[in-house]
Amino acid sequence: MRTAVVVGAGMAGLAAAGALARDGWRVTLLERGERVAAPPTALVLWPNGRRALESLDPDGGWCGIAAPLPDGGVRRPDGQWLVAPHTRPGAGHAPAVVHLEDLYDALVAGLGDGVEIRTGVQVSTVRARRAARPAVGDGRVVFEADLIVAADGIDSPVRRVLAPEAVAVGSGFAAWQAVVPGYRAPALPEDQAAGGETLGAGYRFVSMPLGERAAGRGGVYWVATAAGAPRPESPATQLSLLRRWFAEWHAPVGELLAATRPEDLVPQEVRELRPLPRAYGFRCGSGGVVLLGDAAHAMPHHLGQGACLAFEDVATLRSLVASVEPGPALCQAVEAYDRARRPRTASVVRQSRRMSAVVQARGRLALRARDAALGSLRPRILGHAHGLAADWHPPE
Ligand SMILES: Cc1cc2nc3c(=O)[nH]c(=O)nc-3n(C[C@H](O)[C@H](O)[C@H](O)COP(=O)(O)OP(=O)(O)OC[C@H]3O[C@@H](n4cnc5c(N)ncnc54)[C@H](O)[C@@H]3O)c2cc1C
């Protein structure tokens, strides 16, 4: 029987393990955490991400958990429109927002009985010699397989060994995410009912309503970003700081921050890989090792494409290995995965960095130029990004 070891039970690893198991692989899923758990936040799924998920598991019930996300436009902190709503390029390719607990539940349900889940296993060693079967280990146990899938996030120890040139670096800002559950969420003003985005000097605030049934309770998801390093203070102090930074911003920014509790807050430094790895596929033994998700192409979050690209990775890998046997054919599939994914992800990462520079502009002149140009610039960048998202279809 064909065997695979998937390292990391985040979104990418869960999707990969489920997809391979449905195709008849015997899969071992290794997770360093004591359990498989979703962060208490949400995610935008662009059409490429939705298509990838639907192709991986047509019965996965993705439509039921994701709420359509209308275009809420872009404002300045005083409420003035920089980009009016409903002008999003690529209309007709609406993204959707999903609570991560719902997404993880669906991905875990998709694992079925074909996946052995081993939690509390922190992978620290990798064997990827040309002549030997690939393997990973945690210092106590070695896990060998025909195919190793490294979905172990931006600090991937597997990538550090195979592509040490790709280094995780700070993108220059910190992010805070939270879901305000439905029973505590403030009523959104009429013109913000769809949520929206607000850009200040080095600050950004995005909010979006979750579907009525999200994680059993609906609510509103928000993400704030601020230039600078992550804060060392307690969540309660960080929340006070956010309330101070965003105090004069138009409704419902203040109301959402007031309704947020310290335990809702997920703070993190935004990081990316620079440069990207020189390869995503490494042949060895009867197959090889592949990198996917943030382990391969972590990027700033402003385009909301990190997880979507991870699902594309999985759909591509699955199509390439679905019916091949270990040996030369699997080795070739590993190399084909690399050829298929590197140009695509490099182009989305470039767009994401450009977008990041636009939305995080600081300084009087930069801000004036940004605001003046935003009406045409943002739709142009976004149009390209939406094209990238809308144009991708899962391989046959
Ligand atoms: C503020 C913010 C907003 C975002 N918004 C969006 C969005 O709207 N849309 C979108 O598509 N993307 C978005 N992203 C990006 C998205 O969150 C990531 O791309 C995605 O979570 C990557 O998933 P992953 O499974 O590759 O990695 P991770 O989620 O990091 O999962 C890695 C898993 O591997 C495990 N692991 C790590 N090391 C080891 C080890 N040594 N041994 C065993 N297990 C290990 C970890 O515990 C974890 O479970 C956003 C990111 C940020 C920061």
The ligand as a Gaussian input file, in Angstrom:
#p B3LYP/6-31G(d) Opt

LIG

0 1
 C       -3.817000      38.055000      10.334000
 C       -3.889000      36.983000       9.270000
 C       -5.016000      36.891000       8.479000
 C       -5.090000      35.922000       7.471000
 N       -6.203000      35.867000       6.667000
 C       -6.263000      34.956000       5.663000
 C       -7.414000      34.899000       4.818000
 O       -8.381000      35.655000       4.997000
 N       -7.434000      33.993000       3.806000
 C       -6.372000      33.114000       3.579000
 O       -6.437000      32.295000       2.647000
 N       -5.264000      33.152000       4.383000
 C       -5.198000      34.046000       5.413000
 N       -4.105000      34.062000       6.240000
 C       -3.016000      33.072000       6.019000
 C       -3.371000      31.719000       6.644000
 O       -3.747000      31.869000       7.995000
 C       -2.166000      30.780000       6.535000
 O       -1.676000      30.792000       5.221000
 C       -2.574000      29.349000       6.917000
 O       -2.960000      29.299000       8.269000
 C       -1.421000      28.385000       6.666000
 O       -1.846000      27.100000       7.031000
 P       -0.771000      25.933000       7.199000
 O       -1.583000      24.716000       7.519000
 O        0.141000      25.908000       6.035000
 O        0.129000      26.342000       8.441000
 P       -0.259000      26.462000       9.985000
 O       -1.647000      26.952000      10.143000
 O        0.835000      27.244000      10.629000
 O       -0.238000      24.953000      10.521000
 C        0.979000      24.278000      10.752000
 C        0.686000      23.089000      11.657000
 O        1.885000      22.337000      11.811000
 C        2.126000      22.089000      13.178000
 N        3.577000      21.989000      13.343000
 C        4.487000      22.986000      13.249000
 N        5.725000      22.516000      13.455000
 C        5.600000      21.190000      13.668000
 C        6.545000      20.158000      13.943000
 N        7.865000      20.409000      14.057000
 N        6.102000      18.891000      14.097000
 C        4.753000      18.608000      14.000000
 N        3.813000      19.568000      13.756000
 C        4.241000      20.833000      13.593000
 C        1.524000      23.291000      13.889000
 O        1.234000      23.004000      15.247000
 C        0.261000      23.521000      13.060000
 O       -0.805000      22.706000      13.482000
 C       -4.011000      35.023000       7.267000
 C       -2.867000      35.116000       8.075000
 C       -2.808000      36.078000       9.070000
 C       -1.567000      36.181000       9.924000

